[in-house]
C-alpha cells in the first residue's frame, strides 16, 4: 500500500519536470535569434574605408607585380635601408634567367634566312633597276617623238597650230581645231588636217605599248545645231580623230576618246584669241613608268 502511494508521487514529480522542459528550448531559441541579429547587424554596418583598403590590398596581391620592398633584391644591396646595411659585403644582383630564343633561332636558321633575305634584296634591287631603266628609255622615246613632231610641224607650216610637250601624264600633242581639223560647230575632219594626223599616226605606230588618249576641248560659247551642247561636240571631235588614227593603222585597243567641253581651258575665254586656243584636240601618249 505504501509502495503504491510512493510510486504515484514519483510519477507526479516526473510529470511536473516534463512540463517545464520547454523553457530550456525556448531559452535556446531566444539566444540563437539574438546571436543571429547581432551577426546581421555587424554585416550591415560596413566600414567603407577599411573595405576599400582591403580591396586595394587584394588587387595588388593578385596583380602579379612585385610587392613594395621586393624590388630591392634585384639591386646590389638594399635601396631603402642602405644606411643600415653592412658596407663591407657586396650582395650580388639577381639576374633573371630568360633564354635568348631569338639568337638560338637565328643560329639554327641563320643560313637559310640569310640566303632568302639576300635573294629578296637582290630581286628588289633588280626590279628597281629595271624600273629606272624603263623610265629612262620611255623619257628618251618621248623626247625623240617631240623633236620629230616639232620638226615636221615647222617644216609644213603647222608650228602655230601644233604644240608638243612632255608632261607628267605623258607626251601631249596639242592640235588647234580652227582652220585645220574642224570647222565651227562641226565634228567632221577637214582635209587640210589629214597630212598632220597621218604623220602623228606614223609616229605613234613606232611604239606599240603605250596607251593613247584623245581628248576633245571647246570654249565656253554655247552652240546650237547638230550638237545640243559642247559636251557632245568635244566628244564627237575626239571620236573622229580616233577613227582616223585607226584607219592609219593605230591599234584600236590602245585608243580612247573623251570630251571635256570647256572644263579644261588653257587660256581665258574672255577674248577671241583665248577661246581659239581652248578649241583643241589633245593626243596624249600616256606614261607607263
C-alpha positions as CSV (number, residue, x, y, z in Angstrom):
1,X,0.0,0.0,0.0
2,X,2.8,2.4,0.9
3,X,4.7,1.3,-2.2
4,X,1.8,2.2,-4.4
5,X,1.5,5.6,-2.8
6,X,5.2,6.3,-3.2
7,X,5.1,5.3,-6.8
8,X,2.3,7.7,-7.5
9,X,4.3,10.6,-6.0
10,X,7.3,9.8,-8.1
11,X,5.2,9.7,-11.2
12,X,3.6,13.1,-10.4
13,X,7.1,14.7,-9.9
14,X,8.3,13.3,-13.2
15,X,5.2,14.8,-14.9
16,X,5.9,18.2,-13.3
17,X,9.5,18.1,-14.6
18,X,8.4,17.3,-18.2
19,X,6.1,20.3,-18.2
20,X,8.9,22.8,-17.6
21,X,11.4,21.3,-20.1
22,X,10.0,23.6,-22.9
23,X,11.6,26.6,-21.1
24,X,15.0,25.3,-22.0
25,X,14.2,25.0,-25.7
26,X,12.6,28.5,-25.7
27,X,15.7,30.0,-24.0
28,X,18.0,28.3,-26.5
29,X,15.9,29.7,-29.4
30,X,15.9,33.2,-28.0
31,X,19.7,33.0,-27.5
32,X,20.2,31.9,-31.1
33,X,17.9,34.6,-32.5
34,X,19.8,37.3,-30.6
35,X,23.1,35.9,-31.9
36,X,21.7,35.9,-35.5
37,X,20.5,39.5,-35.2
38,X,23.9,40.6,-33.9
39,X,25.6,39.0,-36.9
40,X,23.2,40.6,-39.3
41,X,23.8,44.0,-37.7
42,X,27.5,43.6,-37.8
43,X,27.3,42.7,-41.5
44,X,25.1,45.6,-42.4
45,X,27.4,48.3,-41.0
46,X,30.4,48.1,-43.3
47,X,33.4,50.4,-42.8
48,X,33.9,51.8,-46.3
49,X,37.4,53.0,-45.8
50,X,38.6,49.6,-44.5
51,X,36.7,47.8,-47.3
52,X,38.5,49.9,-49.9
53,X,41.8,49.3,-48.2
54,X,41.2,45.6,-48.3
55,X,40.1,45.7,-52.0
56,X,43.3,47.6,-53.0
57,X,45.5,45.1,-51.0
58,X,43.8,42.1,-52.7
59,X,44.2,43.7,-56.1
60,X,47.9,44.4,-55.5
61,X,48.4,40.9,-54.2
62,X,46.8,39.1,-57.2
63,X,48.1,41.5,-59.9
64,X,51.4,39.7,-60.4
65,X,53.6,42.8,-59.7
66,X,56.4,42.8,-57.2
67,X,55.1,44.0,-53.8
68,X,56.7,47.1,-52.2
69,X,60.1,46.2,-50.9
70,X,60.6,43.3,-53.3
71,X,62.5,45.2,-56.0
72,X,65.4,45.8,-53.7
73,X,66.6,42.2,-54.1
74,X,67.2,42.9,-57.8
75,X,69.8,45.6,-56.9
76,X,73.2,45.2,-55.3
77,X,72.3,45.9,-51.7
78,X,69.2,47.5,-50.2
79,X,67.8,50.7,-51.6
80,X,65.6,52.0,-48.8
81,X,67.7,50.7,-45.9
82,X,71.1,51.2,-47.3
83,X,72.2,53.1,-44.3
84,X,71.6,50.1,-42.1
85,X,73.1,47.5,-44.4
86,X,76.8,46.5,-43.9
87,X,79.1,48.4,-46.1
88,X,81.8,45.7,-46.4
89,X,79.7,43.0,-48.0
90,X,78.7,43.2,-51.7
91,X,75.4,41.5,-52.4
92,X,75.3,40.2,-56.0
93,X,72.3,41.3,-58.0
94,X,69.7,38.7,-59.0
95,X,69.7,38.2,-62.8
96,X,66.6,36.9,-64.4
97,X,67.1,33.7,-66.4
98,X,65.4,34.4,-69.7
99,X,66.5,32.2,-72.7
100,X,67.6,34.1,-75.8
101,X,65.2,32.5,-78.1
102,X,65.9,34.9,-81.0
103,X,69.6,34.2,-81.0
104,X,69.0,30.5,-80.9
105,X,66.6,30.6,-83.8
106,X,68.9,32.8,-85.8
107,X,71.7,30.4,-85.1
108,X,69.6,27.4,-86.2
109,X,68.1,29.0,-89.4
110,X,70.8,31.6,-90.0
111,X,71.9,30.2,-93.2
112,X,68.5,29.7,-94.8
113,X,67.1,33.1,-93.7
114,X,70.2,34.9,-94.6
115,X,70.2,33.5,-98.1
116,X,66.5,34.2,-98.5
117,X,66.9,37.7,-97.4
118,X,69.8,38.3,-99.7
119,X,67.8,36.8,-102.6
120,X,64.8,39.1,-101.8
121,X,67.1,42.2,-101.6
122,X,68.7,41.2,-104.8
123,X,65.4,40.7,-106.6
124,X,64.1,44.1,-105.2
125,X,67.3,45.8,-106.4
126,X,67.0,44.2,-109.8
127,X,63.3,45.3,-110.1
128,X,64.2,48.8,-109.1
129,X,67.0,48.9,-111.7
130,X,64.6,47.6,-114.4
131,X,62.0,50.2,-113.4
132,X,64.5,53.1,-113.6
133,X,65.9,51.8,-116.9
134,X,62.4,51.6,-118.4
135,X,61.5,55.1,-117.2
136,X,64.7,56.5,-118.8
137,X,64.0,54.7,-122.1
138,X,60.4,56.0,-122.0
139,X,61.6,59.5,-121.4
140,X,64.1,59.3,-124.2
141,X,61.4,57.9,-126.6
142,X,59.1,60.8,-125.7
143,X,61.9,63.3,-126.4
144,X,62.7,61.8,-129.8
145,X,59.0,61.9,-130.8
146,X,58.8,65.5,-129.6
147,X,61.7,66.6,-131.8
148,X,60.3,64.8,-134.8
149,X,56.8,66.3,-134.5
150,X,58.1,69.8,-133.9
151,X,60.4,69.5,-136.9
152,X,57.5,68.2,-139.1
153,X,55.1,71.0,-137.9
154,X,57.8,73.7,-138.5
155,X,58.6,72.3,-142.0
156,X,54.9,72.0,-143.1
157,X,53.6,75.2,-141.7
158,X,51.8,73.8,-138.6
159,X,54.0,75.4,-136.0
160,X,51.3,77.8,-134.8
161,X,48.6,75.1,-134.6
162,X,50.6,72.2,-133.1
163,X,52.3,72.2,-129.7
164,X,54.1,69.1,-128.3
165,X,55.0,68.9,-124.6
166,X,56.3,66.2,-122.3
167,X,54.2,66.3,-119.2
168,X,53.7,64.2,-116.1
169,X,50.9,62.2,-117.8
170,X,53.0,61.6,-120.9
171,X,53.7,63.1,-124.3
172,X,50.9,65.6,-125.1
173,X,50.3,66.6,-128.8
174,X,48.0,69.7,-128.8
175,X,46.4,70.5,-132.1
176,X,44.2,73.6,-132.5
177,X,41.0,72.8,-134.4
178,X,40.2,76.1,-136.1
179,X,41.0,76.1,-139.8
180,X,42.9,72.8,-139.5
181,X,40.8,69.9,-138.1
182,X,37.2,71.1,-137.8
183,X,35.0,74.0,-138.9
184,X,32.9,75.8,-136.3
185,X,30.3,73.6,-134.6
186,X,31.3,70.5,-136.7
187,X,32.9,67.2,-135.9
188,X,33.8,66.3,-139.4
189,X,37.6,66.3,-140.1
190,X,38.8,68.8,-142.7
191,X,41.1,67.7,-145.5
192,X,43.8,70.2,-144.6
193,X,44.4,68.4,-141.3
194,X,44.8,64.9,-142.8
195,X,48.6,65.1,-143.5
196,X,49.3,66.2,-139.9
197,X,47.2,63.4,-138.4
198,X,48.8,60.9,-140.8
199,X,52.3,61.9,-139.6
200,X,51.1,61.7,-136.0
201,X,49.7,58.2,-136.6
202,X,53.0,57.1,-138.2
203,X,55.0,58.3,-135.1
204,X,52.5,56.7,-132.7
205,X,52.9,53.4,-134.6
206,X,56.6,53.4,-133.7
207,X,55.6,52.4,-130.2
208,X,53.0,49.5,-129.7
209,X,52.8,49.5,-125.9
210,X,51.7,52.9,-124.6
211,X,48.0,53.7,-124.4
212,X,46.8,56.7,-126.4
213,X,44.0,59.1,-125.1
214,X,42.4,61.5,-127.5
215,X,40.8,64.5,-125.6
216,X,38.3,66.9,-127.2
217,X,38.1,70.5,-125.8
218,X,36.0,73.6,-126.7
219,X,35.4,77.1,-125.5
220,X,32.5,78.2,-123.3
221,X,30.3,79.7,-126.0
222,X,27.0,77.8,-126.2
223,X,26.3,76.1,-129.6
224,X,23.2,75.2,-131.5
225,X,22.6,73.0,-134.4
226,X,23.8,69.4,-134.8
227,X,25.0,69.0,-131.2
228,X,23.0,70.1,-128.2
229,X,26.0,71.2,-126.2
230,X,29.8,71.5,-126.2
231,X,29.9,68.1,-124.4
232,X,28.6,66.2,-127.4
233,X,30.7,68.4,-129.8
234,X,34.0,67.7,-127.9
235,X,33.4,64.0,-127.6
236,X,32.4,63.7,-131.3
237,X,35.6,65.5,-132.3
238,X,37.7,63.2,-130.2
239,X,35.9,60.2,-131.7
240,X,36.5,61.5,-135.2
241,X,40.3,61.7,-134.6
242,X,40.3,58.2,-133.1
243,X,38.6,56.8,-136.2
244,X,41.2,58.5,-138.4
245,X,44.1,57.0,-136.4
246,X,42.6,53.6,-136.5
247,X,42.3,53.9,-140.3
248,X,46.0,54.7,-140.4
249,X,47.0,51.5,-138.6
250,X,47.0,52.5,-134.9
251,X,45.8,49.7,-132.7
252,X,42.3,50.4,-131.6
253,X,42.9,48.7,-128.2
254,X,45.4,51.4,-127.4
255,X,43.0,54.3,-128.1
256,X,40.3,56.0,-126.1
257,X,38.2,59.1,-126.7
258,X,36.9,61.6,-124.2
259,X,35.3,65.0,-124.3
260,X,35.8,67.7,-121.7
261,X,33.8,70.6,-123.3
262,X,35.0,73.9,-121.8
263,X,36.1,72.3,-118.5
264,X,39.9,72.3,-119.1
265,X,40.8,75.7,-120.6
266,X,44.4,76.6,-121.2
267,X,43.6,80.3,-121.9
268,X,41.0,82.8,-121.0
269,X,37.6,82.6,-122.6
270,X,37.1,86.4,-122.3
271,X,38.9,87.1,-125.6
272,X,38.6,85.6,-129.1
273,X,42.3,84.6,-129.1
274,X,41.9,82.8,-125.8
275,X,38.8,80.9,-127.0
276,X,40.7,79.9,-130.1
277,X,43.4,78.3,-128.0
278,X,40.8,76.4,-125.9
279,X,39.3,74.9,-129.0
280,X,41.7,72.0,-129.4
281,X,42.2,68.2,-129.6
282,X,45.0,66.7,-127.5
283,X,46.5,63.3,-128.3
284,X,48.3,62.0,-125.2
285,X,50.8,59.1,-125.3
286,X,50.4,58.1,-121.7
287,X,53.2,57.1,-119.5
288,X,53.7,53.5,-118.2
289,X,56.7,54.2,-115.8
